[in-house]
Amino acid sequence: MTAPVDNASSPEPADTGAVKLGFPAIEALQEASLAVGWDGEYRQIEAGQLEASTCMRQLGNVSLIREATSRRLEVAMSSPEDAFTLLVSTSGRETTVFNGHGVHDDTAVLLSPGTEIHSIAPAGAEVLNIHIDEDVLGSYVRGMLQQGSRFETRGAARALKLGPDIARLRALSTCAMRLGADAATENDLEVQFIERVVQGIEFADQAGRKECKYHRLRKSNVLMRLADYVGENLGQRLTLFDLCNVGNVSQSTLQRLCQQEFGLSPYEYVQARRLDAAGRQLQIPGRTMTIAQIAQEVGFNHTGRFAACYRRQFGVLPSESF
Protein backbone atom coordinates (compact mmCIF):
# COMPACT_ATOMS: atom_id res chain seq x y z
CA MET A 1 0.00 0.00 0.00
CA THR A 2 1.18 3.49 -0.77
CA ALA A 3 1.63 5.93 2.05
CA PRO A 4 -1.19 8.46 2.29
CA VAL A 5 -0.62 12.05 1.35
CA ASP A 6 0.86 13.81 4.35
CA ASN A 7 -1.57 16.48 5.46
CA ALA A 8 -0.58 16.58 9.12
CA SER A 9 0.75 20.12 8.98
CA SER A 10 -1.88 21.49 6.60
CA PRO A 11 -4.46 23.88 8.04
CA GLU A 12 -7.84 24.28 6.32
CA PRO A 13 -7.39 22.04 3.22
CA ALA A 14 -6.41 19.01 5.32
CA ASP A 15 -10.02 17.96 5.92
CA THR A 16 -10.10 16.38 2.46
CA GLY A 17 -6.96 14.38 3.06
CA ALA A 18 -8.31 11.59 5.26
CA VAL A 19 -7.38 8.09 4.11
CA LYS A 20 -10.34 6.08 2.83
CA LEU A 21 -10.42 2.27 2.69
CA GLY A 22 -12.37 -0.16 0.55
CA PHE A 23 -15.06 0.81 -1.92
CA PRO A 24 -15.81 4.18 -0.22
CA ALA A 25 -12.33 5.24 -1.37
CA ILE A 26 -13.66 5.33 -4.94
CA GLU A 27 -16.47 7.63 -3.82
CA ALA A 28 -13.98 9.90 -2.00
CA LEU A 29 -11.86 10.26 -5.14
CA GLN A 30 -14.87 11.05 -7.30
CA GLU A 31 -16.25 13.61 -4.85
CA ALA A 32 -12.91 15.44 -4.77
CA SER A 33 -12.70 15.47 -8.58
CA LEU A 34 -16.31 16.57 -8.96
CA ALA A 35 -15.62 19.52 -6.68
CA VAL A 36 -13.35 21.07 -9.33
CA GLY A 37 -15.40 20.07 -12.38
CA TRP A 38 -14.26 16.57 -13.41
CA ASP A 39 -17.09 14.38 -14.73
CA GLY A 40 -16.75 10.60 -14.89
CA GLU A 41 -15.69 7.68 -12.76
CA TYR A 42 -12.82 5.77 -11.17
CA ARG A 43 -12.91 1.96 -11.45
CA GLN A 44 -10.94 -0.43 -9.30
CA ILE A 45 -9.59 -3.20 -11.52
CA GLU A 46 -6.95 -4.68 -9.20
CA ALA A 47 -8.00 -7.10 -6.48
CA GLY A 48 -7.46 -6.13 -2.86
CA GLN A 49 -8.64 -3.43 -0.50
CA LEU A 50 -8.18 0.02 -1.96
CA GLU A 51 -6.58 2.80 0.07
CA ALA A 52 -6.81 6.34 -1.29
CA SER A 53 -6.29 9.88 -0.09
CA THR A 54 -6.83 13.34 -1.52
CA CYS A 55 -5.71 16.82 -0.58
CA MET A 56 -7.15 20.00 -2.14
CA ARG A 57 -6.20 23.68 -2.20
CA GLN A 58 -7.64 26.77 -3.89
CA LEU A 59 -5.32 29.64 -4.89
CA GLY A 60 -7.45 32.25 -6.61
CA ASN A 61 -7.80 31.07 -10.22
CA VAL A 62 -5.72 27.94 -9.56
CA SER A 63 -7.12 24.76 -7.97
CA LEU A 64 -4.93 21.89 -6.79
CA ILE A 65 -5.83 18.25 -6.09
CA ARG A 66 -3.22 15.71 -5.02
CA GLU A 67 -4.31 12.05 -5.18
CA ALA A 68 -2.65 8.87 -3.91
CA THR A 69 -4.01 5.36 -4.49
CA SER A 70 -2.81 1.90 -3.51
CA ARG A 71 -4.46 -0.22 -6.22
CA ARG A 72 -4.57 -0.11 -10.00
CA LEU A 73 -7.45 2.07 -11.20
CA GLU A 74 -9.03 2.74 -14.57
CA VAL A 75 -10.26 6.31 -14.98
CA ALA A 76 -12.76 7.54 -17.59
CA MET A 77 -13.57 11.24 -17.23
CA SER A 78 -14.01 14.62 -18.86
CA SER A 79 -11.72 17.39 -17.62
CA PRO A 80 -13.32 20.58 -16.27
CA GLU A 81 -15.17 22.60 -18.91
CA ASP A 82 -13.93 25.94 -17.58
CA ALA A 83 -10.26 25.21 -16.89
CA PHE A 84 -7.01 23.92 -18.35
CA THR A 85 -5.63 20.98 -16.35
CA LEU A 86 -1.96 20.08 -15.91
CA LEU A 87 -1.28 16.55 -14.63
CA VAL A 88 2.03 16.01 -12.82
CA SER A 89 3.54 12.94 -11.15
CA THR A 90 4.39 13.80 -7.55
CA SER A 91 6.70 10.79 -7.20
CA GLY A 92 8.95 11.73 -10.12
CA ARG A 93 8.61 8.38 -11.86
CA GLU A 94 6.10 7.57 -14.58
CA THR A 95 2.83 6.76 -12.87
CA THR A 96 -0.15 7.26 -15.13
CA VAL A 97 -0.81 7.43 -18.87
CA PHE A 98 -3.56 9.79 -20.06
CA ASN A 99 -4.78 9.18 -23.62
CA GLY A 100 -1.40 7.72 -24.51
CA HIS A 101 0.65 10.46 -22.81
CA GLY A 102 2.63 9.56 -19.70
CA VAL A 103 3.42 11.77 -16.72
CA HIS A 104 6.89 11.12 -15.28
CA ASP A 105 10.10 12.76 -14.09
CA ASP A 106 10.22 15.72 -16.50
CA THR A 107 7.00 15.48 -18.53
CA ALA A 108 3.46 16.54 -17.61
CA VAL A 109 0.20 16.28 -19.55
CA LEU A 110 -1.90 19.36 -20.30
CA LEU A 111 -5.63 18.93 -20.94
CA SER A 112 -7.66 21.60 -22.67
CA PRO A 113 -11.13 22.28 -21.20
CA GLY A 114 -13.59 19.43 -21.73
CA THR A 115 -11.05 16.76 -22.75
CA GLU A 116 -12.29 13.16 -22.63
CA ILE A 117 -9.62 11.05 -20.96
CA HIS A 118 -9.02 7.36 -20.41
CA SER A 119 -6.17 6.41 -18.14
CA ILE A 120 -4.72 3.55 -16.15
CA ALA A 121 -3.26 4.51 -12.77
CA PRO A 122 -0.94 1.75 -11.45
CA ALA A 123 -0.77 0.78 -7.79
CA GLY A 124 1.00 3.46 -5.80
CA ALA A 125 0.19 6.25 -8.27
CA GLU A 126 0.44 9.81 -6.91
CA VAL A 127 -0.75 12.56 -9.26
CA LEU A 128 -1.10 16.32 -8.85
CA ASN A 129 -3.94 18.02 -10.79
CA ILE A 130 -3.36 21.74 -11.42
CA HIS A 131 -6.47 23.52 -12.74
CA ILE A 132 -6.17 27.05 -14.15
CA ASP A 133 -9.32 28.96 -15.11
CA GLU A 134 -9.84 29.11 -18.87
CA ASP A 135 -10.36 32.89 -18.78
CA VAL A 136 -6.90 33.33 -17.24
CA LEU A 137 -4.88 30.96 -19.42
CA GLY A 138 -7.12 31.35 -22.47
CA SER A 139 -5.97 34.89 -23.24
CA TYR A 140 -2.38 33.69 -23.54
CA VAL A 141 -3.36 30.66 -25.63
CA ARG A 142 -5.39 32.80 -28.03
CA GLY A 143 -2.33 34.98 -28.52
CA MET A 144 -0.31 31.89 -29.42
CA LEU A 145 -2.94 30.81 -31.94
CA GLN A 146 -2.74 34.17 -33.70
CA GLN A 147 0.97 33.54 -34.15
CA GLY A 148 0.38 30.19 -35.86
CA SER A 149 0.60 27.91 -32.83
CA ARG A 150 -0.69 24.35 -33.16
CA PHE A 151 -2.10 24.45 -29.64
CA GLU A 152 -5.73 23.33 -29.33
CA THR A 153 -8.11 25.14 -26.98
CA ARG A 154 -10.79 22.45 -26.58
CA GLY A 155 -10.79 18.71 -25.98
CA ALA A 156 -7.09 18.01 -26.48
CA ALA A 157 -4.37 16.26 -24.45
CA ARG A 158 -0.79 17.36 -24.89
CA ALA A 159 2.54 16.23 -23.43
CA LEU A 160 4.70 19.07 -22.07
CA LYS A 161 8.39 18.44 -21.41
CA LEU A 162 9.00 20.80 -18.50
CA GLY A 163 12.50 19.73 -17.50
CA PRO A 164 13.67 21.23 -14.17
CA ASP A 165 10.49 23.32 -13.90
CA ILE A 166 8.52 20.20 -13.00
CA ALA A 167 10.43 19.86 -9.73
CA ARG A 168 9.52 23.47 -8.98
CA LEU A 169 5.85 22.72 -9.58
CA ARG A 170 6.05 19.82 -7.12
CA ALA A 171 7.69 22.06 -4.54
CA LEU A 172 5.08 24.79 -5.09
CA SER A 173 2.27 22.29 -4.57
CA THR A 174 3.79 21.05 -1.31
CA CYS A 175 4.10 24.63 -0.10
CA ALA A 176 0.51 25.40 -1.13
CA MET A 177 -0.92 22.35 0.67
CA ARG A 178 0.73 23.43 3.92
CA LEU A 179 0.02 27.12 3.58
CA GLY A 180 -1.95 29.03 6.19
CA ALA A 181 -4.38 31.84 5.46
CA ASP A 182 -1.80 34.25 4.01
CA ALA A 183 -3.37 36.14 1.11
CA ALA A 184 -0.10 37.64 -0.13
CA THR A 185 1.63 34.24 -0.30
CA GLU A 186 -1.42 32.67 -1.96
CA ASN A 187 -1.36 35.34 -4.67
CA ASP A 188 2.37 34.81 -5.23
CA LEU A 189 1.93 31.03 -5.56
CA GLU A 190 -0.97 31.51 -7.97
CA VAL A 191 1.18 33.69 -10.24
CA GLN A 192 4.08 31.21 -10.11
CA PHE A 193 1.85 28.27 -11.08
CA ILE A 194 0.41 30.18 -14.04
CA GLU A 195 3.82 31.43 -15.24
CA ARG A 196 5.38 27.98 -15.20
CA VAL A 197 2.47 26.38 -17.07
CA VAL A 198 2.62 29.15 -19.69
CA GLN A 199 6.38 28.61 -20.10
CA GLY A 200 5.81 24.88 -20.55
CA ILE A 201 3.20 25.41 -23.28
CA GLU A 202 5.41 27.90 -25.09
CA PHE A 203 8.48 25.67 -24.98
CA ALA A 204 6.57 22.59 -26.20
CA ASP A 205 5.05 24.54 -29.07
CA GLN A 206 8.34 26.07 -30.19
CA ALA A 207 10.12 22.71 -30.01
CA GLY A 208 7.55 21.20 -32.39
CA ARG A 209 8.18 17.78 -30.90
CA LYS A 210 5.84 14.84 -31.37
CA GLU A 211 3.61 14.48 -28.35
CA CYS A 212 3.56 10.70 -28.36
CA LYS A 213 4.60 7.80 -30.53
CA TYR A 214 1.88 6.58 -32.85
CA HIS A 215 1.67 3.08 -31.37
CA ARG A 216 1.06 4.44 -27.89
CA LEU A 217 -1.80 6.66 -29.05
CA ARG A 218 -3.29 3.75 -30.97
CA LYS A 219 -3.11 1.52 -27.88
CA SER A 220 -4.92 4.21 -25.92
CA ASN A 221 -7.70 4.38 -28.52
CA VAL A 222 -8.11 0.59 -28.45
CA LEU A 223 -8.40 0.62 -24.64
CA MET A 224 -10.96 3.44 -24.73
CA ARG A 225 -13.16 1.55 -27.20
CA LEU A 226 -12.80 -1.62 -25.14
CA ALA A 227 -13.69 0.16 -21.88
CA ASP A 228 -16.78 1.78 -23.41
CA TYR A 229 -18.02 -1.47 -24.93
CA VAL A 230 -17.58 -3.48 -21.73
CA GLY A 231 -19.35 -0.79 -19.71
CA GLU A 232 -22.33 -0.82 -22.06
CA ASN A 233 -22.64 -4.63 -22.07
CA LEU A 234 -21.83 -5.77 -18.52
CA GLY A 235 -24.91 -7.98 -18.30
CA GLN A 236 -24.26 -9.67 -21.65
CA ARG A 237 -22.07 -12.64 -22.53
CA LEU A 238 -18.83 -11.14 -23.79
CA THR A 239 -16.49 -13.34 -25.82
CA LEU A 240 -12.87 -12.75 -26.74
CA PHE A 241 -14.02 -12.46 -30.35
CA ASP A 242 -16.40 -9.63 -29.40
CA LEU A 243 -13.63 -7.72 -27.62
CA CYS A 244 -11.16 -8.19 -30.47
CA ASN A 245 -13.77 -6.98 -32.95
CA VAL A 246 -14.42 -3.83 -30.93
CA GLY A 247 -10.71 -3.04 -30.64
CA ASN A 248 -9.99 -4.13 -34.21
CA VAL A 249 -7.01 -6.16 -33.03
CA SER A 250 -6.00 -9.83 -33.01
CA GLN A 251 -6.52 -12.09 -29.98
CA SER A 252 -2.80 -12.17 -29.21
CA THR A 253 -2.58 -8.36 -29.43
CA LEU A 254 -5.58 -7.91 -27.14
CA GLN A 255 -4.19 -10.39 -24.62
CA ARG A 256 -0.82 -8.64 -24.61
CA LEU A 257 -2.31 -5.14 -24.43
CA CYS A 258 -4.63 -5.97 -21.51
CA GLN A 259 -1.78 -7.59 -19.61
CA GLN A 260 0.55 -4.64 -20.22
CA GLU A 261 -1.93 -1.85 -19.41
CA PHE A 262 -4.41 -3.42 -16.98
CA GLY A 263 -2.23 -6.15 -15.48
CA LEU A 264 -5.13 -8.50 -16.32
CA SER A 265 -6.29 -10.86 -19.04
CA PRO A 266 -9.30 -9.66 -21.11
CA TYR A 267 -11.54 -12.03 -19.11
CA GLU A 268 -10.19 -10.74 -15.78
CA TYR A 269 -10.70 -7.15 -16.92
CA VAL A 270 -14.35 -7.81 -17.81
CA GLN A 271 -14.90 -9.47 -14.43
CA ALA A 272 -13.24 -6.58 -12.58
CA ARG A 273 -15.54 -4.11 -14.36
CA ARG A 274 -18.59 -6.20 -13.44
CA LEU A 275 -17.58 -6.29 -9.79
CA ASP A 276 -16.85 -2.56 -9.78
CA ALA A 277 -20.33 -1.87 -11.21
CA ALA A 278 -21.89 -4.15 -8.58
CA GLY A 279 -20.07 -2.26 -5.84
CA ARG A 280 -21.57 1.00 -7.08
CA GLN A 281 -25.05 -0.49 -7.04
CA LEU A 282 -24.59 -1.76 -3.50
CA GLN A 283 -23.64 1.74 -2.34
CA ILE A 284 -26.84 3.38 -3.60
CA PRO A 285 -28.78 4.76 -0.58
CA GLY A 286 -32.23 3.17 -0.22
CA ARG A 287 -31.68 0.77 -3.12
CA THR A 288 -34.51 -1.65 -3.83
CA MET A 289 -32.54 -4.30 -5.74
CA THR A 290 -31.38 -7.39 -3.85
CA ILE A 291 -27.80 -8.65 -4.00
CA ALA A 292 -28.93 -11.48 -6.28
CA GLN A 293 -30.59 -9.01 -8.66
CA ILE A 294 -27.51 -6.82 -8.74
CA ALA A 295 -25.32 -9.84 -9.43
CA GLN A 296 -27.49 -10.87 -12.35
CA GLU A 297 -27.62 -7.35 -13.75
CA VAL A 298 -23.83 -7.22 -14.05
CA GLY A 299 -23.48 -10.69 -15.56
CA PHE A 300 -23.24 -13.15 -12.64
CA ASN A 301 -25.86 -15.93 -12.77
CA HIS A 302 -24.83 -17.56 -9.48
CA THR A 303 -25.01 -15.50 -6.29
CA GLY A 304 -22.51 -17.71 -4.45
CA ARG A 305 -19.88 -17.30 -7.15
CA PHE A 306 -20.58 -13.57 -7.25
CA ALA A 307 -20.02 -13.29 -3.49
CA ALA A 308 -16.74 -15.21 -3.69
CA CYS A 309 -15.44 -13.09 -6.58
CA TYR A 310 -16.54 -9.88 -4.86
CA ARG A 311 -14.68 -10.83 -1.69
CA ARG A 312 -11.50 -11.59 -3.63
CA GLN A 313 -11.73 -8.24 -5.40
CA PHE A 314 -12.59 -5.92 -2.49
CA GLY A 315 -11.77 -7.91 0.66
CA VAL A 316 -15.37 -7.94 1.92
CA LEU A 317 -18.60 -9.76 1.09
CA PRO A 318 -21.35 -7.95 -0.85
CA SER A 319 -23.49 -7.97 2.32
CA GLU A 320 -20.71 -6.06 4.13
CA SER A 321 -20.44 -3.30 1.52
CA PHE A 322 -23.23 -1.03 2.79
C-alpha positions as CSV (number, residue, x, y, z in Angstrom):
1,M,0.0,0.0,0.0
2,T,1.2,3.5,-0.8
3,A,1.6,5.9,2.1
4,P,-1.2,8.5,2.3
5,V,-0.6,12.1,1.3
6,D,0.9,13.8,4.4
7,N,-1.6,16.5,5.5
8,A,-0.6,16.6,9.1
9,S,0.7,20.1,9.0
10,S,-1.9,21.5,6.6
11,P,-4.5,23.9,8.0
12,E,-7.8,24.3,6.3
13,P,-7.4,22.0,3.2
14,A,-6.4,19.0,5.3
15,D,-10.0,18.0,5.9
16,T,-10.1,16.4,2.5
17,G,-7.0,14.4,3.1
18,A,-8.3,11.6,5.3
19,V,-7.4,8.1,4.1
20,K,-10.3,6.1,2.8
21,L,-10.4,2.3,2.7
22,G,-12.4,-0.2,0.6
23,F,-15.1,0.8,-1.9
24,P,-15.8,4.2,-0.2
25,A,-12.3,5.2,-1.4
26,I,-13.7,5.3,-4.9
27,E,-16.5,7.6,-3.8
28,A,-14.0,9.9,-2.0
29,L,-11.9,10.3,-5.1
30,Q,-14.9,11.0,-7.3
31,E,-16.2,13.6,-4.8
32,A,-12.9,15.4,-4.8
33,S,-12.7,15.5,-8.6
34,L,-16.3,16.6,-9.0
35,A,-15.6,19.5,-6.7
36,V,-13.3,21.1,-9.3
37,G,-15.4,20.1,-12.4
38,W,-14.3,16.6,-13.4
39,D,-17.1,14.4,-14.7
40,G,-16.8,10.6,-14.9
41,E,-15.7,7.7,-12.8
42,Y,-12.8,5.8,-11.2
43,R,-12.9,2.0,-11.5
44,Q,-10.9,-0.4,-9.3
45,I,-9.6,-3.2,-11.5
46,E,-6.9,-4.7,-9.2
47,A,-8.0,-7.1,-6.5
48,G,-7.5,-6.1,-2.9
49,Q,-8.6,-3.4,-0.5
50,L,-8.2,0.0,-2.0
51,E,-6.6,2.8,0.1
52,A,-6.8,6.3,-1.3
53,S,-6.3,9.9,-0.1
54,T,-6.8,13.3,-1.5
55,C,-5.7,16.8,-0.6
56,M,-7.1,20.0,-2.1
57,R,-6.2,23.7,-2.2
58,Q,-7.6,26.8,-3.9
59,L,-5.3,29.6,-4.9
60,G,-7.5,32.3,-6.6
61,N,-7.8,31.1,-10.2
62,V,-5.7,27.9,-9.6
63,S,-7.1,24.8,-8.0
64,L,-4.9,21.9,-6.8
65,I,-5.8,18.3,-6.1
66,R,-3.2,15.7,-5.0
67,E,-4.3,12.0,-5.2
68,A,-2.6,8.9,-3.9
69,T,-4.0,5.4,-4.5
70,S,-2.8,1.9,-3.5
71,R,-4.5,-0.2,-6.2
72,R,-4.6,-0.1,-10.0
73,L,-7.4,2.1,-11.2
74,E,-9.0,2.7,-14.6
75,V,-10.3,6.3,-15.0
76,A,-12.8,7.5,-17.6
77,M,-13.6,11.2,-17.2
78,S,-14.0,14.6,-18.9
79,S,-11.7,17.4,-17.6
80,P,-13.3,20.6,-16.3
81,E,-15.2,22.6,-18.9
82,D,-13.9,25.9,-17.6
83,A,-10.3,25.2,-16.9
84,F,-7.0,23.9,-18.4
85,T,-5.6,21.0,-16.4
86,L,-2.0,20.1,-15.9
87,L,-1.3,16.6,-14.6
88,V,2.0,16.0,-12.8
89,S,3.5,12.9,-11.2
90,T,4.4,13.8,-7.5
91,S,6.7,10.8,-7.2
92,G,9.0,11.7,-10.1
93,R,8.6,8.4,-11.9
94,E,6.1,7.6,-14.6
95,T,2.8,6.8,-12.9
96,T,-0.1,7.3,-15.1
97,V,-0.8,7.4,-18.9
98,F,-3.6,9.8,-20.1
99,N,-4.8,9.2,-23.6
100,G,-1.4,7.7,-24.5
101,H,0.7,10.5,-22.8
102,G,2.6,9.6,-19.7
103,V,3.4,11.8,-16.7
104,H,6.9,11.1,-15.3
105,D,10.1,12.8,-14.1
106,D,10.2,15.7,-16.5
107,T,7.0,15.5,-18.5
108,A,3.5,16.5,-17.6
109,V,0.2,16.3,-19.5
110,L,-1.9,19.4,-20.3
111,L,-5.6,18.9,-20.9
112,S,-7.7,21.6,-22.7
113,P,-11.1,22.3,-21.2
114,G,-13.6,19.4,-21.7
115,T,-11.1,16.8,-22.7
116,E,-12.3,13.2,-22.6
117,I,-9.6,11.1,-21.0
118,H,-9.0,7.4,-20.4
119,S,-6.2,6.4,-18.1
120,I,-4.7,3.5,-16.1
121,A,-3.3,4.5,-12.8
122,P,-0.9,1.8,-11.4
123,A,-0.8,0.8,-7.8
124,G,1.0,3.5,-5.8
125,A,0.2,6.3,-8.3
126,E,0.4,9.8,-6.9
127,V,-0.7,12.6,-9.3
128,L,-1.1,16.3,-8.9
129,N,-3.9,18.0,-10.8
130,I,-3.4,21.7,-11.4
131,H,-6.5,23.5,-12.7
132,I,-6.2,27.1,-14.1
133,D,-9.3,29.0,-15.1
134,E,-9.8,29.1,-18.9
135,D,-10.4,32.9,-18.8
136,V,-6.9,33.3,-17.2
137,L,-4.9,31.0,-19.4
138,G,-7.1,31.3,-22.5
139,S,-6.0,34.9,-23.2
140,Y,-2.4,33.7,-23.5
141,V,-3.4,30.7,-25.6
142,R,-5.4,32.8,-28.0
143,G,-2.3,35.0,-28.5
144,M,-0.3,31.9,-29.4
145,L,-2.9,30.8,-31.9
146,Q,-2.7,34.2,-33.7
147,Q,1.0,33.5,-34.2
148,G,0.4,30.2,-35.9
149,S,0.6,27.9,-32.8
150,R,-0.7,24.3,-33.2
151,F,-2.1,24.4,-29.6
152,E,-5.7,23.3,-29.3
153,T,-8.1,25.1,-27.0
154,R,-10.8,22.5,-26.6
155,G,-10.8,18.7,-26.0
156,A,-7.1,18.0,-26.5
157,A,-4.4,16.3,-24.4
158,R,-0.8,17.4,-24.9
159,A,2.5,16.2,-23.4
160,L,4.7,19.1,-22.1
161,K,8.4,18.4,-21.4
162,L,9.0,20.8,-18.5
163,G,12.5,19.7,-17.5
164,P,13.7,21.2,-14.2
165,D,10.5,23.3,-13.9
166,I,8.5,20.2,-13.0
167,A,10.4,19.9,-9.7
168,R,9.5,23.5,-9.0
169,L,5.9,22.7,-9.6
170,R,6.0,19.8,-7.1
171,A,7.7,22.1,-4.5
172,L,5.1,24.8,-5.1
173,S,2.3,22.3,-4.6
174,T,3.8,21.1,-1.3
175,C,4.1,24.6,-0.1
176,A,0.5,25.4,-1.1
177,M,-0.9,22.4,0.7
178,R,0.7,23.4,3.9
179,L,0.0,27.1,3.6
180,G,-1.9,29.0,6.2
181,A,-4.4,31.8,5.5
182,D,-1.8,34.2,4.0
183,A,-3.4,36.1,1.1
184,A,-0.1,37.6,-0.1
185,T,1.6,34.2,-0.3
186,E,-1.4,32.7,-2.0
187,N,-1.4,35.3,-4.7
188,D,2.4,34.8,-5.2
189,L,1.9,31.0,-5.6
190,E,-1.0,31.5,-8.0
191,V,1.2,33.7,-10.2
192,Q,4.1,31.2,-10.1
193,F,1.9,28.3,-11.1
194,I,0.4,30.2,-14.0
195,E,3.8,31.4,-15.2
196,R,5.4,28.0,-15.2
197,V,2.5,26.4,-17.1
198,V,2.6,29.2,-19.7
199,Q,6.4,28.6,-20.1
200,G,5.8,24.9,-20.6
201,I,3.2,25.4,-23.3
202,E,5.4,27.9,-25.1
203,F,8.5,25.7,-25.0
204,A,6.6,22.6,-26.2
205,D,5.0,24.5,-29.1
206,Q,8.3,26.1,-30.2
207,A,10.1,22.7,-30.0
208,G,7.6,21.2,-32.4
209,R,8.2,17.8,-30.9
210,K,5.8,14.8,-31.4
211,E,3.6,14.5,-28.3
212,C,3.6,10.7,-28.4
213,K,4.6,7.8,-30.5
214,Y,1.9,6.6,-32.8
215,H,1.7,3.1,-31.4
216,R,1.1,4.4,-27.9
217,L,-1.8,6.7,-29.1
218,R,-3.3,3.8,-31.0
219,K,-3.1,1.5,-27.9
220,S,-4.9,4.2,-25.9
221,N,-7.7,4.4,-28.5
222,V,-8.1,0.6,-28.4
223,L,-8.4,0.6,-24.6
224,M,-11.0,3.4,-24.7
225,R,-13.2,1.5,-27.2
226,L,-12.8,-1.6,-25.1
227,A,-13.7,0.2,-21.9
228,D,-16.8,1.8,-23.4
229,Y,-18.0,-1.5,-24.9
230,V,-17.6,-3.5,-21.7
231,G,-19.4,-0.8,-19.7
232,E,-22.3,-0.8,-22.1
233,N,-22.6,-4.6,-22.1
234,L,-21.8,-5.8,-18.5
235,G,-24.9,-8.0,-18.3
236,Q,-24.3,-9.7,-21.7
237,R,-22.1,-12.6,-22.5
238,L,-18.8,-11.1,-23.8
239,T,-16.5,-13.3,-25.8
240,L,-12.9,-12.7,-26.7
241,F,-14.0,-12.5,-30.4
242,D,-16.4,-9.6,-29.4
243,L,-13.6,-7.7,-27.6
244,C,-11.2,-8.2,-30.5
245,N,-13.8,-7.0,-32.9
246,V,-14.4,-3.8,-30.9
247,G,-10.7,-3.0,-30.6
248,N,-10.0,-4.1,-34.2
249,V,-7.0,-6.2,-33.0
250,S,-6.0,-9.8,-33.0
251,Q,-6.5,-12.1,-30.0
252,S,-2.8,-12.2,-29.2
253,T,-2.6,-8.4,-29.4
254,L,-5.6,-7.9,-27.1
255,Q,-4.2,-10.4,-24.6
256,R,-0.8,-8.6,-24.6
257,L,-2.3,-5.1,-24.4
258,C,-4.6,-6.0,-21.5
259,Q,-1.8,-7.6,-19.6
260,Q,0.5,-4.6,-20.2
261,E,-1.9,-1.9,-19.4
262,F,-4.4,-3.4,-17.0
263,G,-2.2,-6.1,-15.5
264,L,-5.1,-8.5,-16.3
265,S,-6.3,-10.9,-19.0
266,P,-9.3,-9.7,-21.1
267,Y,-11.5,-12.0,-19.1
268,E,-10.2,-10.7,-15.8
269,Y,-10.7,-7.2,-16.9
270,V,-14.3,-7.8,-17.8
271,Q,-14.9,-9.5,-14.4
272,A,-13.2,-6.6,-12.6
273,R,-15.5,-4.1,-14.4
274,R,-18.6,-6.2,-13.4
275,L,-17.6,-6.3,-9.8
276,D,-16.8,-2.6,-9.8
277,A,-20.3,-1.9,-11.2
278,A,-21.9,-4.1,-8.6
279,G,-20.1,-2.3,-5.8
280,R,-21.6,1.0,-7.1
281,Q,-25.1,-0.5,-7.0
282,L,-24.6,-1.8,-3.5
283,Q,-23.6,1.7,-2.3
284,I,-26.8,3.4,-3.6
285,P,-28.8,4.8,-0.6
286,G,-32.2,3.2,-0.2
287,R,-31.7,0.8,-3.1
288,T,-34.5,-1.7,-3.8
289,M,-32.5,-4.3,-5.7
290,T,-31.4,-7.4,-3.9
291,I,-27.8,-8.6,-4.0
292,A,-28.9,-11.5,-6.3
293,Q,-30.6,-9.0,-8.7
294,I,-27.5,-6.8,-8.7
295,A,-25.3,-9.8,-9.4
296,Q,-27.5,-10.9,-12.4
297,E,-27.6,-7.4,-13.8
298,V,-23.8,-7.2,-14.0
299,G,-23.5,-10.7,-15.6
300,F,-23.2,-13.2,-12.6
301,N,-25.9,-15.9,-12.8
302,H,-24.8,-17.6,-9.5
303,T,-25.0,-15.5,-6.3
304,G,-22.5,-17.7,-4.4
305,R,-19.9,-17.3,-7.2
306,F,-20.6,-13.6,-7.3
307,A,-20.0,-13.3,-3.5
308,A,-16.7,-15.2,-3.7
309,C,-15.4,-13.1,-6.6
310,Y,-16.5,-9.9,-4.9
311,R,-14.7,-10.8,-1.7
312,R,-11.5,-11.6,-3.6
313,Q,-11.7,-8.2,-5.4
314,F,-12.6,-5.9,-2.5
315,G,-11.8,-7.9,0.7
316,V,-15.4,-7.9,1.9
317,L,-18.6,-9.8,1.1
318,P,-21.3,-8.0,-0.8
319,S,-23.5,-8.0,2.3
320,E,-20.7,-6.1,4.1
321,S,-20.4,-3.3,1.5
322,F,-23.2,-1.0,2.8
